[in-house]
Amino acid sequence: MPDGFKLTEAKAQLVGAAFEVKELQDPTQKPEGRDRINWEWSVAPHQQGQQTLSLRIDLMIQPVNGGQPKPRDWTDHLFITVHGFGGGLIDIGKLPIMPLITSLIGSFLSVPFLYTLWKERQRKET
């Protein structure tokens, strides 16, 4: 913030052609005694590869001694590589099936084994 000015309002926009961007709060905020303003978005990719998100922040600053507010803006680009997408915990087509099957079989086979060990331990303690 330039010396002699105070922030009166800030508005942030996050956009990207390869993303679905949803604002999770009002993009226009007033500082109201805070020393920091936070914005939150939900961002989901639509395609893989090198993608760009653009962040623009519009500020209204006012001289501390009064006077007319003046607009200032700031823009930056975030370069992101998207490796996988789908919006879920597991992307269809990305999960190798054999390790999953092996893990499931191993889990089911180990339950009786663990139960047997526990029963033997119980018997020894009594």
N, C-alpha and C positions, 0 to 999 in steps of 0.2 A: 504494500500500500504506500503510495507516495506520502511524504511528510506533509502534514497539514490537512490531510483528508481522512474521512471515515467512510466505512462501507455502510451503505443503507439498504442494499438489496443485491442478491446474487441469484442467477438462474443458470442451471446446467442442462446440457443436452448431450446425450450419448447416442450416436447413430452408426450403423454399419449395414451395408447392403447384404452381406452374407450372414446377418444375425437377426434374430427376433429379440428386440430390446423392449423391456417393459419397465416403466418407472414404478418404483415401490413407494414413492412419496412425492409430495408436491415438488416440482423442479425449481420453483421460485421460493427462495427463503430470505428471511431478514435475520441479521445477526443477533439482535436483541440481547446484547451483553455477552454473547459467546465469543470466544477467541478463535473458534473453528466452526466451519459448516461442513456437514457430511451429506452426501447424496447416495442413494442406493438404487441399483437396477438389477433386474433379472435378465441375464444374457444367455441365449441359446443359439448355437451355430446352425446354419442351414446347409453348409458345405465344407468339405475338407480343404486343406491347403493353406497357403499364406493369405490371411485376411486382415482387413483394417477396420478398426473402430475409431471414430473421430469424436473427440470430446471438445465441446465449446462451452465456455463459461462467460456469461455476460454480467458485468458488474455495474452498479450505480454507486459512484463515490461522490461525496459532498464535502466541500471545504469545512473544516472544523469551525471556522468563524461565521458560518452561514453560507449564503451564496447558492447558486444553482447547482443541482446535481449534474454530474458528467458521466456519460457512459464510457465504459472501458470493456474490451473483450479479450479473451485469451483462447487460443485453439491449439490442440495438440493431437497427434495421431498415434494410436497404439497398434503396433504390428504384431499379429498373433498367428501362430501356426496351429491349425486345428487338425488333430490326428484322428479323432473319432468323434462321432456325435450320434444322437438318437434320442436324447432326453431321458433315458432310463438308467437304471443301475447297471444293466448289462445291455450292450448293443448287439442286436441280432446280427449274426454273421461274423462277430468278432470273438466269440467264445469257442475255443477248441473243445470238441466234445469228448475226446478220449481222457484227458486229465479229469474232467468232471465225472465221467463214469467210474474211473479208477478210484477217485476220492469217495464217491458214494458207496461203492462196493467195500472199500476199506473201512468206512465208518460203520456199516452194518455188520461186517465180520468182526470188528473189534469190540462191539457191545457185548456179545456173549463171552468173549475172552476176558474182558474187564470184569464182568459179573462173576465169572468163575474165580478169578484172582481174589475178588472181594470176599466171596463165600469162603475160600480157603483161609484167608486172613482172619475172618470172623471165627472160624472153627478153631484155629490155633490159639486165639485169645481166650477162648472159653475153657 
